[in-house]
Amino acid sequence: MQFSSAERDRAHADETVGRPDHALALAALAQRFSIEVSPKEALRSAAELDVPAGTRTFVTRLPKGSFEETLAAAIALKRAGLDPVPHVTARTIPDAPTLEAWLARFVREAGVREILLIAGSNEQPAGAFAETADVLRTGIVEASGLQAVNFAGHPEGHPSADAGELQRALDLKNEFAARTGLPCALVTQFFFDAAPVIAWEKRLRQQGNSLPVDPGLHGVTGVPSLLKHALACGIGASIKALSSHSGGMLQFAQIRTPDALARAIAEARASDPNSLFRGFHLFPLGGLARTVSWIKQLRGEAG
């Protein structure tokens, strides 16, 4: 699938695409991409997901979802030749034995090698785990057979945690990675303005972070869908950026791609040898087929 220059928001790209350092950075970020799907998408179309074999494919855990649903989705992705990365939400885990059993089943039945460990959006925890730190302190994760752990990154802050709490959580995650030897990374929510994310990544390094960062990019979809998902995910400042770039009703109705955002992140990585940006993490947001076509085209151009 090809996208016109208007659809692909090429203005920034035209300024930077010819630079060898930028092209190398863009290629590296695109080659290391991951993608996120819902359990329903995985169960319905895992075999038809046109991405390279072994692509890290994250499986969401919705507030009303179940472990069995997430496990079934992970199994379907594995059978399709992909690398499932299920969300494990601390607030849905009743107790430590259940956590141990769930991780064991992910590893044994779905060949899961890594997870995304997050607190979850449930207002009340189902048991003793209210945040990721509670899970990490059990010692169960590193004994489960998992080979890597991902955590959420919060460039725009967190509605229920202040800066001090976020710093303590980041320190704990870095300490966990150093103590266990498990590769760990931060995966951000999608955004519509790259500048705050670039500044956040640099600030985290200054605060002692050494974990790689996978910046989240929205999928190829319409502005109304982007706004709906942004509001649901609590992406505050970026919504203003999207609104300011959407123009009139005609532009509002157009399909949007993350080209400019991807190239801004690549430029930041290329210009800073210490950058921890590692690979794009894609949120299709209802535009799964278009998003897959977009990343395939980007990988071809960058490579």
C-alpha positions as CSV (number, residue, x, y, z in Angstrom):
1,M,0.0,0.0,0.0
2,Q,1.4,3.4,-1.0
3,F,0.6,6.7,0.7
4,S,0.7,10.1,-0.9
5,S,2.9,12.9,0.4
6,A,0.0,14.6,2.0
7,E,-1.1,11.5,3.8
8,R,2.4,10.7,5.0
9,D,3.1,14.2,6.4
10,R,6.4,14.4,4.5
11,A,7.5,18.0,5.4
12,H,9.9,17.0,8.1
13,A,11.0,13.9,6.2
14,D,12.1,15.9,3.1
15,E,14.5,17.9,5.3
16,T,16.3,14.9,6.9
17,V,15.8,11.7,4.8
18,G,19.0,12.4,2.7
19,R,21.3,12.4,5.7
20,P,23.2,9.1,6.1
21,D,23.2,9.2,9.9
22,H,19.5,9.9,10.0
23,A,18.8,7.1,7.5
24,L,20.8,4.6,9.6
25,A,19.0,5.6,12.7
26,L,15.6,5.3,11.0
27,A,16.5,1.9,9.6
28,A,17.6,0.6,13.0
29,L,14.4,1.9,14.7
30,A,12.2,0.4,12.0
31,Q,14.0,-2.9,11.9
32,R,13.5,-3.3,15.6
33,F,9.8,-2.5,15.6
34,S,7.1,-4.2,17.7
35,I,3.4,-4.1,17.3
36,E,0.4,-4.2,19.7
37,V,-2.8,-6.2,19.1
38,S,-5.9,-7.0,21.1
39,P,-6.7,-10.6,22.0
40,K,-9.6,-10.5,19.5
41,E,-7.3,-9.3,16.7
42,A,-4.8,-12.0,17.6
43,L,-7.4,-14.7,17.6
44,R,-9.1,-13.5,14.5
45,S,-6.2,-12.7,12.2
46,A,-2.9,-13.9,13.7
47,A,-2.2,-16.2,10.8
48,E,-2.9,-13.3,8.4
49,L,-0.8,-10.7,10.1
50,D,1.7,-9.8,7.4
51,V,4.8,-9.0,9.5
52,P,8.2,-10.7,9.6
53,A,8.4,-14.0,11.4
54,G,9.4,-13.5,15.0
55,T,8.0,-10.0,15.2
56,R,7.4,-9.1,18.9
57,T,3.7,-8.8,19.1
58,F,2.2,-7.4,22.3
59,V,-1.2,-8.6,23.5
60,T,-3.2,-6.2,25.5
61,R,-5.0,-7.1,28.7
62,L,-8.2,-5.0,28.9
63,P,-9.8,-4.2,32.3
64,K,-12.6,-6.7,31.6
65,G,-10.4,-9.2,29.9
66,S,-9.1,-12.5,31.4
67,F,-5.9,-14.4,31.7
68,E,-7.3,-17.2,29.6
69,E,-8.2,-14.8,26.8
70,T,-4.7,-13.3,26.8
71,L,-3.1,-16.8,26.9
72,A,-5.2,-18.0,23.9
73,A,-4.2,-15.0,21.9
74,A,-0.5,-15.5,22.8
75,I,-0.8,-19.2,21.6
76,A,-2.4,-18.1,18.3
77,L,0.5,-15.6,17.7
78,K,3.1,-18.2,18.5
79,R,1.5,-20.7,16.1
80,A,1.6,-18.0,13.4
81,G,5.4,-17.7,13.8
82,L,5.3,-14.5,15.9
83,D,6.8,-13.7,19.3
84,P,4.0,-13.0,21.7
85,V,4.5,-10.4,24.4
86,P,1.5,-10.5,26.7
87,H,0.6,-7.6,29.0
88,V,0.7,-8.7,32.7
89,T,-1.3,-6.3,34.8
90,A,-0.4,-6.3,38.5
91,R,-3.8,-5.2,39.7
92,T,-5.5,-8.2,38.1
93,I,-3.3,-10.8,39.9
94,P,-5.0,-12.3,43.0
95,D,-1.9,-13.5,44.7
96,A,1.7,-14.8,44.3
97,P,0.8,-18.4,43.5
98,T,-1.5,-17.2,40.7
99,L,1.3,-14.9,39.3
100,E,3.7,-17.9,39.3
101,A,1.1,-20.1,37.6
102,W,0.2,-17.5,35.0
103,L,3.8,-16.9,34.0
104,A,4.6,-20.6,33.9
105,R,1.7,-21.2,31.5
106,F,2.7,-18.3,29.3
107,V,6.2,-19.8,29.0
108,R,5.1,-23.4,28.7
109,E,2.0,-23.2,26.5
110,A,2.6,-20.1,24.4
111,G,6.4,-20.0,24.2
112,V,6.4,-16.5,25.7
113,R,9.9,-15.1,26.2
114,E,9.1,-11.7,27.5
115,I,6.2,-9.7,29.0
116,L,5.0,-6.2,29.4
117,L,4.6,-5.7,33.2
118,I,2.3,-2.8,34.1
119,A,0.1,-1.8,37.0
120,G,-3.1,-1.9,35.0
121,S,-6.0,0.5,34.9
122,N,-8.3,-1.3,37.4
123,E,-9.2,1.1,40.2
124,Q,-8.9,-1.6,42.9
125,P,-6.3,-4.3,42.9
126,A,-7.6,-7.9,42.9
127,G,-5.1,-8.9,45.6
128,A,-1.7,-7.8,47.0
129,F,-0.3,-6.2,43.9
130,A,-1.1,-2.6,43.3
131,E,1.9,-1.7,41.2
132,T,4.7,-3.3,39.2
133,A,7.1,-2.9,42.2
134,D,5.0,-5.2,44.2
135,V,5.4,-7.9,41.5
136,L,9.1,-7.4,41.1
137,R,9.8,-7.8,44.8
138,T,8.4,-11.3,44.8
139,G,11.3,-12.9,42.9
140,I,8.8,-14.8,40.8
141,V,9.4,-13.0,37.5
142,E,13.1,-13.8,37.3
143,A,12.5,-17.4,38.3
144,S,9.7,-17.9,35.7
145,G,11.8,-18.7,32.7
146,L,11.2,-15.4,31.0
147,Q,14.0,-13.9,29.1
148,A,13.1,-10.2,29.1
149,V,10.7,-7.8,30.8
150,N,9.2,-4.6,29.5
151,F,7.8,-1.7,31.5
152,A,5.7,1.3,30.7
153,G,7.4,4.6,30.1
154,H,5.5,7.9,30.9
155,P,6.8,10.9,28.9
156,E,3.7,12.9,29.8
157,G,3.7,11.8,33.4
158,H,1.2,9.6,35.2
159,P,-2.3,10.6,36.5
160,S,-1.8,8.8,39.8
161,A,1.9,9.2,40.4
162,D,4.0,12.3,41.0
163,A,7.5,12.9,39.7
164,G,9.1,11.5,42.8
165,E,7.1,8.3,42.6
166,L,7.9,7.8,38.9
167,Q,11.6,8.3,39.7
168,R,11.5,5.7,42.5
169,A,9.7,3.3,40.2
170,L,12.3,3.9,37.4
171,D,15.2,3.3,39.9
172,L,13.6,0.0,41.0
173,K,13.3,-1.2,37.4
174,N,16.9,-0.4,36.7
175,E,17.9,-2.1,39.9
176,F,15.8,-5.2,38.9
177,A,17.5,-5.4,35.5
178,A,21.0,-5.1,37.1
179,R,20.3,-7.6,39.8
180,T,18.6,-10.3,37.7
181,G,20.5,-9.9,34.5
182,L,17.2,-9.9,32.6
183,P,17.1,-7.5,29.6
184,C,14.5,-4.8,30.4
185,A,13.1,-1.9,28.4
186,L,10.7,1.0,28.6
187,V,7.8,1.1,26.1
188,T,6.0,4.5,25.9
189,Q,2.4,5.2,25.1
190,F,1.8,6.8,21.6
191,F,2.1,10.5,21.2
192,F,1.5,13.3,18.7
193,D,4.4,15.6,19.6
194,A,8.0,14.1,19.5
195,A,9.8,17.0,21.3
196,P,8.6,16.2,24.8
197,V,9.4,12.5,24.3
198,I,12.9,13.3,23.1
199,A,13.4,15.6,26.1
200,W,12.0,13.0,28.5
201,E,14.4,10.3,27.2
202,K,17.4,12.5,27.7
203,R,16.2,13.6,31.2
204,L,15.8,9.9,32.2
205,R,19.4,9.2,31.3
206,Q,20.5,12.2,33.4
207,Q,18.5,10.6,36.2
208,G,20.3,7.3,35.9
209,N,18.2,5.3,33.5
210,S,20.1,2.8,31.4
211,L,17.1,0.8,30.0
212,P,16.4,1.0,26.3
213,V,13.3,3.0,25.2
214,D,10.8,1.9,22.6
215,P,8.8,5.0,21.6
216,G,5.2,4.3,20.9
217,L,3.8,5.4,17.5
218,H,0.2,5.6,16.6
219,G,-1.0,3.6,13.7
220,V,-2.3,4.6,10.3
221,T,-5.9,5.7,11.0
222,G,-8.2,8.7,11.1
223,V,-8.0,11.7,13.4
224,P,-11.3,10.9,15.1
225,S,-10.0,7.4,16.1
226,L,-6.7,9.0,17.3
227,L,-8.6,11.4,19.5
228,K,-10.8,8.7,20.9
229,H,-7.9,6.5,21.8
230,A,-5.8,9.4,23.1
231,L,-8.6,10.4,25.5
232,A,-9.1,6.8,26.7
233,C,-5.3,6.5,27.3
234,G,-5.0,9.9,29.1
235,I,-2.6,11.4,26.6
236,G,-3.0,15.1,27.6
237,A,-0.5,17.4,26.0
238,S,-0.2,15.4,22.8
239,I,-3.9,15.9,22.1
240,K,-3.3,19.6,21.8
241,A,-0.5,18.9,19.3
242,L,-2.8,16.7,17.2
243,S,-5.6,19.2,17.3
244,S,-3.3,22.0,16.2
245,H,-2.1,20.0,13.3
246,S,-5.5,18.8,12.1
247,G,-6.7,22.0,10.5
248,G,-10.2,22.1,9.0
249,M,-12.8,19.5,8.6
250,L,-11.2,18.0,5.4
251,Q,-7.9,17.5,7.2
252,F,-9.7,16.2,10.3
253,A,-11.2,13.4,8.2
254,Q,-7.9,12.4,6.6
255,I,-6.0,9.3,7.4
256,R,-2.9,10.1,9.5
257,T,0.5,8.4,9.6
258,P,3.3,8.7,12.1
259,D,5.9,9.5,9.5
260,A,7.0,12.9,11.0
261,L,7.1,11.5,14.5
262,A,9.2,8.5,13.4
263,R,11.7,10.7,11.6
264,A,11.9,13.1,14.5
265,I,12.8,10.2,16.8
266,A,15.3,9.0,14.3
267,E,16.9,12.4,14.1
268,A,17.2,12.5,17.9
269,R,18.9,9.1,17.9
270,A,21.2,10.1,15.1
271,S,22.3,13.3,16.8
272,D,22.9,11.8,20.2
273,P,25.3,8.8,20.4
274,N,24.0,8.1,24.0
275,S,20.4,8.0,23.0
276,L,18.5,4.9,24.3
277,F,15.8,4.9,21.6
278,R,15.8,1.3,20.4
279,G,12.8,0.4,18.2
280,F,9.3,1.7,17.3
281,H,6.4,0.2,19.1
282,L,3.2,0.5,17.0
283,F,-0.3,1.0,18.3
284,P,-2.6,0.3,15.2
285,L,-5.7,1.8,17.0
286,G,-8.1,0.1,14.6
287,G,-5.9,0.5,11.5
288,L,-4.0,-2.8,11.8
289,A,-3.7,-3.6,8.0
290,R,-2.8,0.0,7.1
291,T,-0.2,0.2,10.0
292,V,1.4,-3.1,8.9
293,S,1.6,-1.7,5.3
294,W,3.2,1.5,6.6
295,I,5.9,-0.2,8.6
296,K,6.8,-2.5,5.7
297,Q,7.1,0.5,3.4
298,L,9.2,2.4,6.0
299,R,11.5,-0.6,6.5
300,G,12.0,-0.9,2.7
301,E,12.8,2.8,2.4
302,A,15.0,3.0,5.4
303,G,16.8,-0.3,4.6
